[in-house]
């Protein structure tokens, strides 16, 4: 049986200003002095012997990614059928304190958070708790009605017409008491287009989806994630990036000369369902590798979630119900990318069922890296006074339209290991 290996790189750099970074790392009990390898080299935390050959071929890619992104610290993990077969850590979680990155260091994962929300949505739809095609006001009655009916499927596929960040909103320091409270950012805004007629990437739309999950279940968003995703998959570290979160790395952004500096402070209470989680590479990879498990997501649920959902115009978006989707010579790949102040994340999954006829393995790969965020945060600061046009993020895993161009060559190299 031919065994496939897909890299799940998770290189993140997290926290806030220097003081917050120090306190969060201290609380996370990662106080050991960094060993000699920590600054510029990497080490394996897990390397399954049965995958020794593909791991050996893929290992040089990690150093390339760390150099390309200028990340002070990085995690990488690969999961096959829910089991971690490769986990690699690099560099420092906190440069000022010389604290080494470990396999349990938490990093911001940005919009890869959407994949956790989408997985919870898929399981709630599977159980009949939510209906993808009813008006969102069914579950969030306080959200005002708009021109046309917004459904949960519209929100998950970015076809609702709700706008994305504009100006400096992505660098917000405002604190919101709940997900529903954060919806006031866009509640009064007109839609960009009639729901279902077009595509425009929107994190605010995904926040409304998170509020709908709360309304349908009668539970707080984090409890929905815990019951539908964390507990079934045994994820013990993934959580909301609330103030004082324990075990999180320090937040950095990278200058043009690839040196790191403390990232600006932002409050992620305006985006928990869309970009407000912290996690580890191993847990991101384990989520991805279970997407094809029919005991977790039924075959029908997978078909619904991973289908390229086209608006009424018929244009291909490369986007399913929160998943970037791509057909390749070796089958369907799904994934997502994430950018947030202090972290860049990638998830690539191959949800192929394991059957006697094809012998394929459900594999997943994820990447979380801090450096891509540096220039991103700088651009957001420059745009504070400039309303942004809708972002046509019609990207698919490893495609030429991928949101992170530095990752594309590595994506292709990873696919070559199959």
C-alpha positions in Angstrom: 0.0 0.0 0.0 1.4 3.4 -1.0 1.5 5.8 1.9 1.0 9.5 1.4 2.5 12.2 3.5 1.2 15.8 3.5 2.9 18.5 5.5 0.9 20.4 8.1 3.2 23.2 9.0 2.1 25.4 11.9 4.4 28.2 12.6 2.9 30.9 14.7 4.1 33.8 16.6 1.7 35.1 19.2 0.9 37.3 22.1 0.7 41.1 22.2 3.2 43.8 23.3 6.4 42.8 25.1 4.9 42.9 28.6 1.9 40.7 27.6 4.1 38.3 25.8 6.3 37.8 28.8 3.4 37.3 31.2 1.5 34.9 28.9 4.6 32.8 28.3 5.3 32.7 32.1 1.8 31.4 32.8 2.2 28.8 30.1 4.9 27.1 32.1 7.4 27.2 29.2 10.2 28.7 31.3 13.0 26.3 30.3 16.1 28.0 28.8 16.2 27.7 25.1 18.7 25.0 23.9 21.3 25.8 21.3 19.2 24.6 18.5 16.3 26.9 19.3 17.2 30.1 17.4 18.1 28.9 14.0 17.4 25.2 13.8 14.7 22.7 14.2 14.1 19.3 15.9 11.5 16.5 15.5 9.2 15.9 18.4 7.5 13.0 16.6 8.8 11.1 13.6 7.0 7.8 12.9 9.4 5.2 11.6 6.9 3.9 9.0 7.0 7.4 7.4 10.8 7.9 7.7 11.4 8.2 3.9 8.8 10.8 3.1 9.7 12.7 6.3 13.3 12.8 5.2 12.3 14.2 1.9 10.0 16.9 3.4 12.3 17.9 6.3 14.3 20.4 4.3 11.1 22.3 3.5 10.7 23.3 7.1 14.0 25.2 7.1 13.0 26.9 3.8 9.7 28.0 5.3 11.4 29.4 8.5 13.9 31.3 6.4 11.3 32.6 3.9 9.0 33.9 6.6 11.6 35.0 9.0 9.6 33.4 11.8 11.2 33.5 15.3 9.3 30.3 16.1 7.5 27.6 14.1 5.6 24.3 14.5 5.0 21.7 12.0 2.7 18.6 12.2 1.4 15.9 10.0 -1.5 13.7 10.9 -2.7 10.5 9.3 -6.2 9.2 10.2 -6.1 11.3 13.4 -2.6 10.2 14.5 0.4 12.5 14.6 3.1 10.9 12.5 5.4 13.9 12.3 5.8 16.9 14.5 8.7 19.4 14.2 9.4 22.6 16.2 11.8 25.4 15.4 13.1 28.5 17.1 11.8 30.6 19.9 8.3 31.2 21.3 9.6 34.3 23.1 12.8 35.9 21.8 13.3 38.3 24.8 13.1 35.4 27.3 14.9 32.9 25.1 11.9 30.5 25.5 12.0 27.6 23.1 9.0 26.7 20.9 7.5 23.3 22.0 4.9 21.1 20.5 2.3 22.5 22.9 3.1 26.2 22.4 -0.1 28.0 21.4 -0.1 30.3 18.3 -2.8 32.5 16.8 -4.2 30.7 13.7 -6.2 33.6 12.2 -8.8 32.5 9.6 -8.0 28.8 10.1 -10.3 29.4 13.0 -13.1 29.3 10.4 -12.4 25.6 9.8 -13.2 24.8 13.4 -16.4 26.9 13.1 -17.3 25.2 9.8 -16.7 21.8 11.3 -19.1 22.5 14.2 -21.6 23.8 11.6 -21.3 20.6 9.6 -21.9 18.4 12.6 -24.9 20.5 13.8 -26.4 20.3 10.4 -25.7 16.6 10.4 -27.6 16.1 13.6 -30.5 18.3 12.5 -29.7 21.0 15.0 -29.3 23.7 12.3 -30.8 24.1 8.8 -28.3 25.5 6.3 -31.0 27.0 4.2 -33.2 29.0 6.6 -32.9 32.8 7.3 -30.2 33.5 9.8 -32.7 35.5 11.8 -34.2 32.0 12.7 -31.2 31.7 15.1 -30.2 35.4 15.5 -33.5 37.3 15.7 -31.7 40.5 16.7 -29.8 40.8 13.4 -31.7 43.1 11.1 -33.3 41.8 7.9 -31.5 42.9 4.7 -32.2 43.1 1.0 -32.7 39.4 0.3 -32.6 36.4 2.6 -29.3 35.5 4.3 -28.9 31.8 5.1 -26.3 29.9 7.0 -25.1 28.4 3.7 -24.6 31.9 2.3 -22.6 32.9 5.4 -20.3 29.8 5.3 -19.6 30.2 1.6 -19.1 34.0 1.7 -22.0 34.7 -0.5 -24.1 36.7 2.0 -23.0 40.1 0.8 -21.7 41.2 4.3 -18.6 43.3 4.0 -15.1 42.4 5.3 -12.7 44.6 7.3 -12.2 48.1 6.2 -9.8 50.8 7.2 -8.0 49.7 10.4 -10.7 47.5 11.7 -8.4 44.4 11.6 -6.3 46.1 14.3 -9.2 46.9 16.6 -8.5 47.2 20.3 -12.2 47.4 21.2 -13.6 44.8 23.6 -16.9 43.1 22.9 -18.8 41.3 25.6 -20.2 38.6 23.3 -20.2 37.4 19.7 -23.7 38.9 19.3 -22.4 42.2 20.7 -19.7 42.3 18.0 -22.3 42.1 15.2 -23.1 45.8 15.8 -20.0 46.5 13.7 -21.9 45.6 10.5 -25.5 45.3 11.6 -26.5 48.7 10.1 -24.4 48.3 6.9 -26.1 47.6 3.5 -25.2 44.4 1.8 -22.6 44.4 -1.0 -25.0 42.3 -3.2 -28.1 40.2 -3.0 -27.3 37.0 -1.0 -26.4 34.1 -3.3 -25.7 36.3 -6.3 -21.9 36.8 -5.8 -18.9 36.0 -3.6 -17.0 38.3 -1.3 -14.8 37.0 1.6 -16.2 38.2 4.9 -15.0 37.5 8.4 -17.9 39.5 9.8 -20.2 37.2 8.0 -18.6 34.3 9.7 -19.0 36.0 13.1 -22.8 36.1 12.3 -22.5 32.4 11.6 -20.9 31.8 15.0 -23.8 33.7 16.6 -26.3 31.5 14.7 -24.6 28.4 16.1 -25.0 29.8 19.6 -28.7 30.5 18.9 -29.4 27.1 17.5 -27.7 25.2 20.3 -28.5 27.4 23.2 -24.8 27.3 24.2 -21.9 29.7 24.1 -19.7 29.4 21.0 -16.8 27.9 22.9 -19.1 25.3 24.3 -20.3 24.4 20.9 -16.7 24.0 19.7 -15.9 21.9 22.8 -18.8 19.5 22.3 -18.7 19.2 18.5 -15.0 19.4 17.7 -12.6 19.5 20.6 -14.0 16.6 22.6 -14.7 14.2 19.7 -11.1 14.7 18.4 -9.4 14.9 21.8 -8.1 18.5 21.3 -6.9 19.7 24.6 -5.1 23.0 23.7 -7.2 24.8 21.1 -9.2 27.7 22.7 -10.3 31.3 22.3 -7.6 33.9 22.4 -8.9 35.7 25.4 -6.8 38.2 27.4 -4.3 36.2 29.6 -4.6 33.0 27.7 -2.1 30.6 29.0 0.7 29.0 27.0 0.7 31.4 24.1 3.8 32.4 22.3 4.9 36.0 22.1 3.4 38.0 19.2 5.8 39.4 16.6 5.6 40.9 13.1 8.6 40.8 10.7 10.3 43.8 9.2 11.5 44.0 5.6 14.9 42.9 6.7 13.3 39.7 8.2 14.0 40.8 11.8 11.2 40.5 14.3 9.6 43.2 16.5 6.7 43.1 19.0 3.4 43.2 17.2 0.8 45.8 18.0 -1.9 44.9 20.5 -5.2 43.9 19.1 -8.4 42.5 20.8 -9.8 39.5 19.0 -13.2 39.6 20.7 -14.6 41.0 17.5 -13.7 37.8 15.6 -13.7 34.6 17.7 -15.6 32.4 15.1 -13.7 33.9 12.1 -10.2 34.4 13.4 -9.9 34.3 17.2 -8.6 30.9 18.1 -5.1 29.8 19.3 -4.0 26.3 18.7 -1.0 24.0 17.9 0.1 22.5 14.7 -0.7 19.0 16.0 -4.3 19.9 16.8 -4.8 21.7 13.5 -3.5 18.6 11.7 -5.6 16.2 13.7 -8.7 18.2 12.8 -7.8 18.1 9.1 -7.0 14.4 9.1 -10.4 13.5 10.5 -12.5 15.4 7.9 -12.8 12.2 5.8 -13.8 10.0 8.7 -17.4 9.1 8.2 -17.9 8.4 11.9 -17.1 12.1 12.4 -18.6 13.7 9.2 -20.9 11.5 7.2 -20.3 11.0 3.5 -23.3 13.2 2.8 -22.0 15.9 5.1 -18.6 15.8 3.5 -20.2 16.2 0.0 -22.1 19.2 1.2 -19.2 20.9 3.0 -16.5 20.3 0.3 -18.5 21.1 -2.8 -17.4 24.2 -4.8 -20.4 26.4 -4.1 -21.1 28.7 -7.0 -23.3 31.8 -6.8 -26.2 32.3 -9.1 -23.8 33.8 -11.7 -22.3 30.3 -12.0 -18.8 31.6 -11.4 -16.5 29.1 -9.7 -15.3 30.3 -6.3 -13.0 27.5 -5.2 -14.8 27.7 -1.9 -17.2 25.3 -0.1 -18.8 25.7 3.3 -15.8 27.6 4.7 -13.3 25.3 2.9 -11.0 26.2 0.1 -11.4 23.2 -2.3 -9.2 22.0 -5.1 -9.1 18.9 -7.3 -5.7 17.5 -7.9 -4.3 14.4 -9.7 -4.4 12.6 -6.4 -7.9 13.6 -5.4 -9.7 16.3 -3.5 -7.8 18.6 -1.2 -9.4 21.1 1.2 -7.9 23.7 3.4 -7.7 27.3 4.6 -5.2 30.0 5.2 -5.1 32.5 8.1 -3.5 35.9 8.7 -3.8 37.8 11.9 -1.5 40.1 13.9 1.2 37.8 15.2 0.3 34.7 13.3 0.0 33.1 9.8 -1.6 29.7 9.5 -2.2 27.1 6.8 -4.2 23.9 6.8 -4.1 21.4 3.9 -6.1 18.2 4.2 -6.7 15.2 1.9 -10.0 13.7 3.2 -9.8 10.5 1.1 -11.6 7.5 2.6 -9.4 4.6 3.4 -10.9 1.7 1.5 -9.5 -1.6 0.2 -10.0 -0.4 -3.4 -7.8 2.7 -3.2 -5.6 2.1 -0.1 -5.4 5.9 0.5 -4.9 7.5 3.9 -6.7 10.5 5.3 -3.9 12.9 5.8 -3.6 16.5 6.8 -1.0 19.2 6.9 -1.1 22.6 8.5 1.3 25.6 8.7 1.2 28.5 11.1 3.9 31.1 10.6 4.4 34.6 12.1 6.3 36.5 9.4 3.6 36.8 6.7 1.8 38.9 9.2 4.4 41.7 9.5 3.7 43.4 6.1 0.0 42.5 6.5 -0.3 44.4 9.8 1.6 47.3 8.4 -0.8 47.5 5.4 -3.7 47.4 7.8 -2.3 50.4 9.7 -1.8 52.3 6.5 -5.4 51.6 5.5 -7.0 53.0 8.7 -8.5 55.9 6.9 -9.1 54.2 3.6 -12.3 52.0 3.1 -11.3 48.7 1.5 -13.0 47.3 -1.5 -14.5 43.8 -1.2 -11.7 41.2 -1.2 -12.0 38.6 -4.0 -10.3 35.8 -2.1 -11.2 33.0 -4.5 -8.2 31.0 -3.5 -7.8 27.2 -3.4 -5.2 25.1 -1.8 -1.8 25.5 -3.6 -3.5 27.4 -6.4 -2.0 30.4 -8.2 -4.5 32.5 -6.3 -3.4 31.3 -2.9 -3.5 34.1 -0.3 0.1 33.4 0.8 2.3 33.4 -2.2 5.4 32.3 -0.3 3.6 29.0 0.6 2.8 28.0 -3.0 6.2 26.5 -3.9 6.3 24.6 -0.7 2.7 23.5 -1.2 3.6 22.1 -4.6 6.7 20.4 -3.1 4.6 18.8 -0.4 2.2 17.4 -3.0 5.2 16.0 -4.9 5.8 13.8 -1.9 2.6 11.9 -2.5 
